[in-house]
Amino acid sequence: VQLQASGGGLVQAGGSLRLSCANTGTNVRINVMGWYRQAPGKQREMVAITTNTGRTEYADSVKGRFTVSRDNGWNTVTLVMNNLVTEDTAVYYCHSQTLLGTYWGQGTLVTVSS
């Protein structure tokens, strides 16, 4: 499994961004796929995930603003982020849990200016 994240950038507070994660490499059963983030001086935290049972889970701080989705083949997972606030500034990492282990993408920087 190889994860390639894209879509980060600079946006003003109240704006929107769309992150995409392309899953390439070995075809293996994926149980969970989604996004984590790490802000400067803070620990990495879960933002939004989607599971192979169709369940989605969101951090309390992003509920109602962010939406995670995936295609049926687990080839792409997308995070749509609306009404961004400065506290959303972080490096966002694509993440997957498979039968072979846990994988991380390279991270994409999201900066929200006031």
N, CA and C atoms as a LAMMPS dump frame, in Angstrom:
ITEM: TIMESTEP
0
ITEM: NUMBER OF ATOMS
342
ITEM: BOX BOUNDS ff ff ff
-5.0000000000000000e+02 5.0000000000000000e+02
-5.0000000000000000e+02 5.0000000000000000e+02
-5.0000000000000000e+02 5.0000000000000000e+02
ITEM: ATOMS id mol type element x y z
1 1 1 N 0.851 -1.195 0
2 1 2 C 0 0 0
3 1 3 C 0.883 1.239 0
4 2 1 N 0.631 2.123 -0.914
5 2 2 C 1.316 3.413 -0.939
6 2 3 C 0.256 4.486 -1.02
7 3 1 N 0.413 5.5 -0.192
8 3 2 C -0.58 6.559 -0.092
9 3 3 C 0.027 7.872 -0.541
10 4 1 N -0.651 8.541 -1.465
11 4 2 C -0.174 9.814 -2.004
12 4 3 C -1.224 10.878 -1.754
13 5 1 N -0.9 11.811 -0.867
14 5 2 C -1.846 12.865 -0.511
15 5 3 C -1.605 14.11 -1.35
16 6 1 N -2.674 14.842 -1.606
17 6 2 C -2.58 16.098 -2.351
18 6 3 C -3.736 16.999 -1.964
19 7 1 N -3.601 18.286 -2.298
20 7 2 C -4.705 19.208 -2.113
21 7 3 C -4.526 20.23 -1.014
22 8 1 N -3.457 20.163 -0.258
23 8 2 C -3.26 21.144 0.783
24 8 3 C -2.935 22.512 0.207
25 9 1 N -2.872 23.502 1.079
26 9 2 C -2.545 24.848 0.63
27 9 3 C -2.923 25.882 1.658
28 10 1 N -2.928 27.128 1.209
29 10 2 C -3.244 28.27 2.06
30 10 3 C -4.646 28.758 1.736
31 11 1 N -5.446 28.952 2.781
32 11 2 C -6.818 29.415 2.597
33 11 3 C -7.178 30.344 3.737
34 12 1 N -8.057 31.271 3.484
35 12 2 C -8.519 32.161 4.533
36 12 3 C -9.571 31.47 5.39
37 13 1 N -9.675 31.917 6.615
38 13 2 C -10.694 31.373 7.512
39 13 3 C -12.069 31.527 6.866
40 14 1 N -12.861 30.464 6.994
41 14 2 C -14.162 30.44 6.353
42 14 3 C -14.16 29.793 4.988
43 15 1 N -12.988 29.565 4.466
44 15 2 C -12.874 28.978 3.136
45 15 3 C -12.925 27.464 3.17
46 16 1 N -12.66 26.865 2.011
47 16 2 C -12.763 25.419 1.852
48 16 3 C -11.536 24.864 1.128
49 17 1 N -11.243 23.614 1.429
50 17 2 C -10.204 22.878 0.727
51 17 3 C -10.661 21.436 0.568
52 18 1 N -10.063 20.791 -0.436
53 18 2 C -10.376 19.391 -0.689
54 18 3 C -9.063 18.62 -0.745
55 19 1 N -8.932 17.643 0.123
56 19 2 C -7.744 16.79 0.139
57 19 3 C -8.088 15.442 -0.503
58 20 1 N -7.132 14.929 -1.254
59 20 2 C -7.31 13.615 -1.853
60 20 3 C -6.142 12.716 -1.492
61 21 1 N -6.444 11.445 -1.345
62 21 2 C -5.411 10.451 -1.045
63 21 3 C -5.565 9.307 -2.039
64 22 1 N -4.544 9.111 -2.826
65 22 2 C -4.553 8.029 -3.8
66 22 3 C -3.844 6.816 -3.215
67 23 1 N -4.514 5.698 -3.267
68 23 2 C -3.968 4.436 -2.758
69 23 3 C -3.4 3.635 -3.928
70 24 1 N -2.078 3.505 -3.948
71 24 2 C -1.438 2.746 -5.026
72 24 3 C -0.64 1.608 -4.412
73 25 1 N 0.001 0.831 -5.227
74 25 2 C 0.813 -0.255 -4.719
75 25 3 C 0.027 -1.555 -4.632
76 26 1 N 0.41 -2.388 -3.696
77 26 2 C -0.15 -3.725 -3.589
78 26 3 C -1.642 -3.691 -3.275
79 27 1 N -2.403 -4.503 -3.935
80 27 2 C -3.84 -4.59 -3.697
81 27 3 C -4.071 -5.487 -2.485
82 28 1 N -4.474 -4.893 -1.38
83 28 2 C -4.693 -5.629 -0.14
84 28 3 C -5.966 -5.116 0.501
85 29 1 N -6.604 -5.992 1.253
86 29 2 C -7.857 -5.614 1.9
87 29 3 C -7.621 -4.463 2.876
88 30 1 N -8.407 -3.414 2.732
89 30 2 C -8.305 -2.243 3.611
90 30 3 C -9.492 -2.242 4.557
91 31 1 N -9.216 -2.071 5.823
92 31 2 C -10.271 -2.026 6.831
93 31 3 C -10.698 -0.598 7.164
94 32 1 N -9.717 0.291 7.218
95 32 2 C -9.99 1.688 7.579
96 32 3 C -9.092 2.579 6.727
97 33 1 N -9.632 3.708 6.311
98 33 2 C -8.832 4.686 5.578
99 33 3 C -9.351 6.066 5.923
100 34 1 N -8.427 7.013 6.026
101 34 2 C -8.889 8.345 6.367
102 34 3 C -7.746 9.303 6.591
103 35 1 N -7.976 10.294 7.455
104 35 2 C -7.064 11.41 7.632
105 35 3 C -6.783 11.679 9.103
106 36 1 N -5.524 11.948 9.367
107 36 2 C -5.066 12.452 10.653
108 36 3 C -4.385 13.791 10.395
109 37 1 N -4.149 14.532 11.459
110 37 2 C -3.409 15.788 11.309
111 37 3 C -2.535 16.033 12.528
112 38 1 N -1.491 16.832 12.293
113 38 2 C -0.591 17.197 13.379
114 38 3 C -0.26 18.681 13.266
115 39 1 N -0.681 19.422 14.258
116 39 2 C -0.395 20.851 14.322
117 39 3 C 0.941 21.059 15.03
118 40 1 N 1.59 22.184 14.821
119 40 2 C 2.873 22.443 15.468
120 40 3 C 2.783 22.335 16.98
121 41 1 N 3.666 21.539 17.577
122 41 2 C 3.708 21.387 19.012
123 41 3 C 2.636 20.493 19.59
124 42 1 N 1.854 19.834 18.735
125 42 2 C 0.773 18.978 19.207
126 42 3 C 0.942 17.564 18.687
127 43 1 N 0.237 16.644 19.33
128 43 2 C 0.27 15.261 18.886
129 43 3 C -0.622 15.063 17.666
130 44 1 N -0.303 14.027 16.922
131 44 2 C -1.121 13.693 15.771
132 44 3 C -2.491 13.223 16.259
133 45 1 N -3.539 13.675 15.583
134 45 2 C -4.896 13.328 15.986
135 45 3 C -5.722 12.88 14.788
136 46 1 N -6.695 12.032 15.064
137 46 2 C -7.602 11.579 14.031
138 46 3 C -8.523 12.738 13.637
139 47 1 N -8.72 12.894 12.338
140 47 2 C -9.635 13.906 11.826
141 47 3 C -10.922 13.253 11.33
142 48 1 N -10.772 12.292 10.421
143 48 2 C -11.943 11.632 9.848
144 48 3 C -11.503 10.317 9.228
145 49 1 N -12.292 9.28 9.463
146 49 2 C -11.989 7.974 8.889
147 49 3 C -13.263 7.345 8.331
148 50 1 N -13.055 6.398 7.423
149 50 2 C -14.16 5.618 6.894
150 50 3 C -13.742 4.15 6.91
151 51 1 N -14.667 3.274 7.213
152 51 2 C -14.343 1.862 7.382
153 51 3 C -14.989 1.006 6.294
154 52 1 N -14.567 -0.252 6.258
155 52 2 C -15.117 -1.158 5.253
156 52 3 C -16.538 -1.602 5.561
157 53 1 N -17.062 -1.185 6.711
158 53 2 C -18.468 -1.454 7.02
159 53 3 C -19.349 -0.255 6.691
160 54 1 N -18.732 0.792 6.142
161 54 2 C -19.492 1.976 5.782
162 54 3 C -19.588 3.025 6.874
163 55 1 N -18.966 2.755 7.99
164 55 2 C -19.015 3.709 9.111
165 55 3 C -18.01 4.836 8.897
166 56 1 N -18.396 6.037 9.259
167 56 2 C -17.482 7.177 9.277
168 56 3 C -17.39 7.715 10.696
169 57 1 N -16.241 8.27 11.001
170 57 2 C -15.996 8.82 12.334
171 57 3 C -15.247 10.127 12.18
172 58 1 N -15.638 11.115 12.968
173 58 2 C -15.034 12.441 12.884
174 58 3 C -14.591 12.923 14.26
175 59 1 N -13.532 13.701 14.278
176 59 2 C -13.162 14.408 15.494
177 59 3 C -14.266 15.414 15.815
178 60 1 N -14.504 15.634 17.085
179 60 2 C -15.56 16.565 17.492
180 60 3 C -15.34 17.95 16.893
181 61 1 N -14.091 18.352 16.761
182 61 2 C -13.777 19.705 16.306
183 61 3 C -14.1 19.931 14.831
184 62 1 N -14.32 18.856 14.065
185 62 2 C -14.576 19.027 12.634
186 62 3 C -15.965 18.57 12.225
187 63 1 N -16.72 18.011 13.145
188 63 2 C -18.07 17.53 12.818
189 63 3 C -18.915 18.672 12.258
190 64 1 N -19.614 18.351 11.176
191 64 2 C -20.46 19.353 10.537
192 64 3 C -19.727 20.235 9.559
193 65 1 N -18.39 20.168 9.553
194 65 2 C -17.605 20.999 8.627
195 65 3 C -16.833 20.15 7.611
196 66 1 N -16.386 18.999 8.027
197 66 2 C -15.579 18.124 7.172
198 66 3 C -16.4 16.905 6.76
199 67 1 N -16.116 16.398 5.553
200 67 2 C -16.761 15.189 5.069
201 67 3 C -15.724 14.286 4.415
202 68 1 N -15.682 13.044 4.872
203 68 2 C -14.756 12.065 4.294
204 68 3 C -15.556 11.104 3.419
205 69 1 N -14.971 10.729 2.299
206 69 2 C -15.628 9.786 1.408
207 69 3 C -14.573 8.984 0.655
208 70 1 N -14.992 7.889 0.065
209 70 2 C -14.061 7.049 -0.703
210 70 3 C -14.797 6.432 -1.884
211 71 1 N -14.027 5.984 -2.852
212 71 2 C -14.639 5.249 -3.941
213 71 3 C -14.747 3.775 -3.55
214 72 1 N -15.527 3.014 -4.295
215 72 2 C -15.799 1.625 -3.916
216 72 3 C -14.551 0.764 -3.931
217 73 1 N -13.588 1.112 -4.73
218 73 2 C -12.385 0.309 -4.831
219 73 3 C -11.282 0.715 -3.891
220 74 1 N -11.56 1.627 -2.974
221 74 2 C -10.559 2.127 -2.021
222 74 3 C -9.356 2.743 -2.751
223 75 1 N -9.573 3.233 -3.969
224 75 2 C -8.458 3.835 -4.684
225 75 3 C -8.204 5.271 -4.277
226 76 1 N -9.249 5.944 -3.841
227 76 2 C -9.133 7.346 -3.456
228 76 3 C -10.012 7.63 -2.248
229 77 1 N -9.445 8.335 -1.294
230 77 2 C -10.22 8.841 -0.166
231 77 3 C -10.115 10.363 -0.193
232 78 1 N -11.241 11.007 -0.057
233 78 2 C -11.31 12.469 -0.167
234 78 3 C -11.793 13.072 1.141
235 79 1 N -11.221 14.196 1.49
236 79 2 C -11.659 14.963 2.655
237 79 3 C -12.039 16.359 2.187
238 80 1 N -13.305 16.686 2.278
239 80 2 C -13.786 18.023 1.943
240 80 3 C -13.887 18.813 3.24
241 81 1 N -13.195 19.92 3.286
242 81 2 C -13.128 20.732 4.497
243 81 3 C -13.766 22.082 4.225
244 82 1 N -14.852 22.361 4.904
245 82 2 C -15.565 23.622 4.759
246 82 3 C -15.475 24.447 6.033
247 83 1 N -15.721 25.743 5.883
248 83 2 C -15.725 26.654 7.027
249 83 3 C -14.467 26.474 7.876
250 84 1 N -13.348 26.511 7.225
251 84 2 C -12.073 26.283 7.916
252 84 3 C -11.79 27.393 8.915
253 85 1 N -11.16 26.998 10.006
254 85 2 C -10.744 27.936 11.051
255 85 3 C -9.244 27.813 11.235
256 86 1 N -8.66 28.816 11.889
257 86 2 C -7.194 28.823 12.043
258 86 3 C -6.698 27.588 12.789
259 87 1 N -7.543 27.061 13.674
260 87 2 C -7.144 25.872 14.44
261 87 3 C -7.035 24.622 13.571
262 88 1 N -7.498 24.691 12.339
263 88 2 C -7.367 23.557 11.417
264 88 3 C -5.987 23.523 10.76
265 89 1 N -5.174 24.535 10.982
266 89 2 C -3.832 24.561 10.411
267 89 3 C -3.007 23.399 10.949
268 90 1 N -2.491 22.589 10.027
269 90 2 C -1.74 21.399 10.413
270 90 3 C -1.227 20.708 9.16
271 91 1 N -0.371 19.722 9.38
272 91 2 C -0.017 18.798 8.308
273 91 3 C -1.025 17.652 8.374
274 92 1 N -1.655 17.379 7.271
275 92 2 C -2.676 16.337 7.191
276 92 3 C -2.074 15.095 6.549
277 93 1 N -2.299 13.968 7.216
278 93 2 C -1.735 12.698 6.766
279 93 3 C -2.838 11.724 6.389
280 94 1 N -2.677 11.137 5.214
281 94 2 C -3.559 10.054 4.828
282 94 3 C -3.116 8.787 5.569
283 95 1 N -4.073 7.957 5.926
284 95 2 C -3.807 6.811 6.784
285 95 3 C -4.667 5.632 6.35
286 96 1 N -4.1 4.436 6.415
287 96 2 C -4.914 3.257 6.165
288 96 3 C -4.504 2.121 7.094
289 97 1 N -5.475 1.322 7.45
290 97 2 C -5.252 0.11 8.241
291 97 3 C -5.664 -1.073 7.377
292 98 1 N -4.735 -1.998 7.18
293 98 2 C -4.999 -3.159 6.351
294 98 3 C -4.643 -4.421 7.118
295 99 1 N -4.891 -5.543 6.477
296 99 2 C -4.527 -6.808 7.107
297 99 3 C -3.009 -6.953 7.232
298 100 1 N -2.259 -6.177 6.44
299 100 2 C -0.8 -6.253 6.479
300 100 3 C -0.193 -5.224 7.422
301 101 1 N -0.986 -4.284 7.909
302 101 2 C -0.445 -3.286 8.811
303 101 3 C -1.033 -1.909 8.593
304 102 1 N -0.37 -0.922 9.195
305 102 2 C -0.809 0.471 9.127
306 102 3 C 0.12 1.262 8.221
307 103 1 N -0.468 2.129 7.399
308 103 2 C 0.31 2.892 6.429
309 103 3 C -0.02 4.37 6.527
310 104 1 N 0.976 5.203 6.224
311 104 2 C 0.827 6.66 6.249
312 104 3 C 1.313 7.251 4.941
313 105 1 N 0.62 8.298 4.492
314 105 2 C 1.09 9.081 3.37
315 105 3 C 2.121 10.099 3.836
316 106 1 N 2.611 10.91 2.924
317 106 2 C 3.711 11.822 3.22
318 106 3 C 3.261 13.101 3.899
319 107 1 N 1.992 13.381 3.951
320 107 2 C 1.506 14.59 4.594
321 107 3 C 1.367 15.74 3.617
322 108 1 N 0.336 16.54 3.835
323 108 2 C 0.129 17.742 3.034
324 108 3 C -0.263 18.873 3.982
325 109 1 N 0.359 20.03 3.796
326 109 2 C 0.187 21.146 4.714
327 109 3 C -1.058 21.947 4.377
328 110 1 N -1.863 22.181 5.397
329 110 2 C -3.023 23.058 5.299
330 110 3 C -2.799 24.234 6.229
331 111 1 N -2.846 25.431 5.686
332 111 2 C -2.658 26.638 6.476
333 111 3 C -3.885 27.518 6.326
334 112 1 N -4.506 27.833 7.454
335 112 2 C -5.703 28.674 7.453
336 112 3 C -5.327 30.013 8.083
337 113 1 N -5.466 31.077 7.316
338 113 2 C -5.104 32.407 7.806
339 113 3 C -6.347 33.139 8.31
340 114 1 N -6.121 34.019 9.269
341 114 2 C -7.253 34.758 9.851
342 114 3 C -7.569 35.998 9.05
